[in-house]
């Protein structure tokens, strides 16, 4: 059976971030994820999750200078030191928060190179394996994030094979997959052995997963509260 996690970076936007943990629990979720919350001390995040009795199942490494257009550091050549520092920051947060999965965004633009990406992923996957934390990579569509280096599940699968570290897995966002590839059921079946986290949303609009075309048959609560509009998340 799938286990659902609320993505607090998108859901309950009317609430302050630390109040979203309790809102997720009240809506029936037992787990949460989020992209970035490094503006909050790790201890405060862990306390909010514990008070709400929810598990934190995924967070991202710091992405670089988001305001300047950076979308991750893992594939950026010449930024290896910053990537390693971002990994240590995320690892410290994950250990305080009890999170067992970290997503390393690849990056966007001409500074991205496959050789740098592979080297950084090898280092990060090996480093995290020592702590019992998985490293995930996620293909993101280049319509919403122009120039993103990793855009397709087959590309991710080939990179995981080339990296050759058993602690590297696929995070499959079905919204991005539908934009770039379609045929979602086949994509899930093909890449299922590598998948450790699935994210879902309807396309177009990135709203409820029962809206839009080419969707998987997934259970959706008809009584979803207003704060749950937007992305739902599915983990396996």
C-alpha positions in Angstrom: 0.0 0.0 0.0 1.3 3.5 -0.7 2.1 5.8 2.1 1.2 9.5 1.6 3.3 12.4 2.6 2.2 16.1 2.5 4.7 18.4 0.8 4.8 21.4 3.1 6.6 23.6 0.6 3.3 23.6 -1.4 0.5 22.6 0.9 -1.1 24.8 3.5 0.4 28.0 2.1 -1.9 30.1 4.3 0.0 29.0 7.4 3.5 29.7 8.6 5.9 26.9 7.7 6.2 25.5 11.3 2.4 25.4 11.7 2.0 23.2 8.6 3.2 20.1 10.3 0.1 20.1 12.6 -2.1 21.0 9.7 -0.8 18.0 7.7 -1.5 15.7 10.7 -5.0 17.1 11.1 -5.7 16.3 7.4 -4.7 12.7 8.0 -1.1 12.6 6.9 1.4 10.7 9.0 4.4 11.9 7.0 5.6 15.2 5.4 8.3 16.4 3.1 9.6 19.8 2.0 12.1 21.3 -0.4 14.0 23.8 1.7 13.6 25.1 5.2 17.1 26.2 6.1 15.9 29.5 7.4 14.5 27.6 10.4 16.9 25.9 12.9 16.8 22.2 12.6 15.8 21.8 16.2 12.6 23.9 15.6 11.7 21.8 12.6 12.2 18.6 14.5 10.1 19.9 17.4 7.3 20.8 15.1 7.3 17.4 13.5 7.4 15.6 16.8 4.6 17.8 18.3 2.4 16.9 15.3 3.5 13.2 15.3 4.5 13.2 11.7 7.6 11.7 10.1 9.8 13.8 7.8 10.6 11.6 4.8 12.4 13.9 2.4 14.2 17.2 2.1 16.5 18.8 -0.5 20.1 19.9 -0.2 20.5 23.7 -0.3 20.2 24.6 -4.0 22.8 27.5 -4.2 21.6 31.0 -4.9 17.9 30.4 -5.8 17.2 34.1 -6.2 20.0 34.3 -8.8 18.5 31.4 -10.7 20.6 28.5 -9.3 18.7 25.3 -9.1 21.1 23.0 -7.4 24.9 22.4 -7.4 25.4 18.8 -8.1 26.2 19.1 -11.8 27.9 22.5 -11.7 31.6 22.2 -12.6 33.9 24.2 -10.4 31.4 24.3 -7.5 32.4 21.0 -5.9 33.4 22.6 -2.6 30.1 24.3 -2.3 28.3 21.1 -3.1 30.1 19.3 -0.4 29.3 22.0 2.1 25.6 21.9 1.1 25.6 18.1 1.6 27.0 18.6 5.1 24.3 21.2 5.9 21.6 18.9 4.7 23.0 15.9 6.5 23.1 17.9 9.8 19.4 18.8 9.4 18.4 15.3 8.3 20.1 13.8 11.4 18.4 16.2 13.8 15.0 15.7 12.0 15.2 12.0 11.6 14.9 12.3 7.8 16.3 9.3 5.9 16.2 10.7 2.3 17.9 13.7 0.7 17.4 15.0 -2.8 20.3 16.6 -4.5 19.1 19.0 -7.3 21.4 18.8 -10.3 21.4 22.5 -11.4 20.7 24.4 -14.6 22.5 26.3 -17.2 25.7 25.9 -19.2 27.9 25.3 -16.2 26.4 21.8 -15.7 28.6 18.9 -16.8 28.0 15.2 -16.6 31.5 14.5 -15.3 31.0 16.8 -12.3 27.5 15.5 -11.7 28.7 11.9 -11.6 31.7 12.7 -9.3 29.5 14.7 -6.9 26.9 12.0 -6.8 29.5 9.3 -6.1 30.8 11.3 -3.2 27.4 12.2 -1.8 26.0 8.7 -2.1 29.0 7.2 -0.4 29.0 9.8 2.4 25.3 9.4 3.1 25.6 5.6 3.1 27.7 5.8 6.2 24.8 7.5 8.0 21.9 5.3 6.7 20.4 8.1 4.6 19.5 7.6 0.9 20.5 10.0 -1.9 17.8 10.7 -4.5 17.9 12.5 -7.9 14.8 13.8 -9.6 14.2 14.6 -13.3 12.5 18.0 -13.6 10.8 19.3 -16.7 12.6 22.0 -18.7 9.4 23.9 -19.3 9.0 24.9 -15.7 12.7 25.0 -15.0 14.5 25.9 -18.2 18.0 24.5 -18.7 17.7 22.0 -15.9 20.3 19.3 -16.4 18.3 16.2 -15.4 14.9 16.0 -17.2 14.0 12.4 -18.0 13.7 9.2 -16.0 15.8 7.2 -18.5 18.5 9.8 -18.2 18.4 9.5 -14.4 18.5 5.7 -14.6 21.6 5.8 -16.9 23.4 8.2 -14.5 22.6 6.0 -11.5 24.1 3.1 -13.3 27.2 5.1 -14.2 27.6 6.4 -10.7 27.6 2.8 -9.5 26.9 3.5 -5.8 24.1 1.4 -4.3 22.9 4.3 -2.2 21.7 6.4 -5.1 18.0 6.2 -6.1 15.3 7.8 -8.3 12.8 10.3 -7.1 10.0 10.2 -9.7 7.7 13.2 -9.9 4.9 12.2 -12.2 4.0 15.8 -13.0 7.5 16.4 -14.5 7.5 12.9 -16.1 4.1 13.6 -17.8 5.4 16.9 -19.2 8.6 15.4 -20.6 7.6 11.8 -21.4 4.0 10.8 -20.7 3.0 7.2 -20.5 3.2 7.3 -16.7 2.2 3.7 -15.9 4.9 2.4 -18.2 7.5 4.8 -16.8 6.7 3.7 -13.2 6.9 0.0 -14.2 10.2 0.5 -16.1 12.0 2.3 -13.4 10.3 0.8 -10.4 13.5 -1.0 -9.1 15.3 2.4 -8.8 12.4 4.4 -7.3 12.3 5.2 -3.6 9.9 8.2 -3.7 7.1 9.2 -6.0 5.5 12.7 -6.2 2.2 13.3 -7.9 0.2 16.3 -9.3 -2.1 16.9 -12.2 -1.0 18.3 -15.5 -1.7 21.0 -16.6 -1.6 23.4 -13.6 0.2 21.2 -11.1 -2.9 20.9 -9.0 -4.8 17.8 -7.7 -3.5 14.5 -9.1 -7.0 13.6 -10.3 -7.0 16.6 -12.7 -5.5 16.7 -16.2 -4.5 14.0 -18.6 -2.4 10.9 -18.6 -2.8 10.3 -14.8 -2.3 7.2 -12.8 -5.3 5.8 -11.0 -4.5 7.0 -7.5 -6.9 7.5 -4.5 -7.9 11.1 -4.0 -10.0 12.3 -1.0 -13.1 14.1 -2.2 -13.3 16.0 1.0 -9.8 17.5 0.8 -9.7 20.7 2.9 -8.9 24.0 1.2 -5.3 23.9 2.5 -4.6 20.7 0.5 -5.1 22.3 -2.9 -1.9 21.9 -4.9 0.6 19.1 -4.8 -0.1 15.8 -3.0 2.9 13.5 -2.5 3.1 9.7 -2.7 6.0 7.8 -1.3 6.6 4.1 -1.6 
